[in-house]
């Protein structure tokens, strides 16, 4: 990294410093590389450590850096591209699905989900928990709610719980004729359980993608996927559908 004269810059010092460090990340560092400590960086740029921290915090919010306990500040991988348009229809677990099944339990879904499924109050659903991993890091957690009526043959599968049960639910779901799906995306705060899975603090900003799957004229399943807000960004594709796409190309081969 080079130095810069921050005193003559009209914008806030930390904002200009963020730009300078961001350019250095593109040219001088590899994904996963650990940055020098704050004291060395502050001395190199001739700024107070408080100013440096503000710049690093902005880069972390933009998904350029990651602060990892016991490791330090590292260069983050490119933001993950996840298509959330509804142009192509597919059941969860089909085709090139990148999610990993973790568990499956029977629980009463939240009221908002129960309304989407049009199930009775207090009625349990098969709830499949899945994770999405990128560069060895969990970047999204999903809860897939499937009413018992959607997979009536599931009882014949000898998989009472765990990943095998989850895969069984997905297999039975794929036997249905998928008539369509719709999605909604909103900004939210990480719940305690999702924060732990995604290595974030509770209340950290997340993107919540809710998908309804339709079969035989009704909602056959509902997916609620929580994405780390620092791993993806929203763009609009040519078709007008909303999608989460890559932030940039690989900055530098590691």
Secondary structure, DSSP 4 states (H G I P E B T S, - for coil): ------TT-SS-HHHHHHHHHHHHHHHH--TTPBPPPHHHHHHHHT--HHHHHHHHHHHHHTTSEEEETTTEEEEPPPPPPB---SSS---TTSTT--EEEEEEEEEEPPHHHHHHHTPPTT-EEEEEEEEEEETTEEEEEEEEEEEGGGGGGGGGSS--SHHHHHHHHHHHHTTS---EEEEEEEEEE--HHHHHHTT--TT-EEEEEEEEEEETTEEEEEEEEEEETTS-EEEE-TTS-EEEE-SSS-SS--
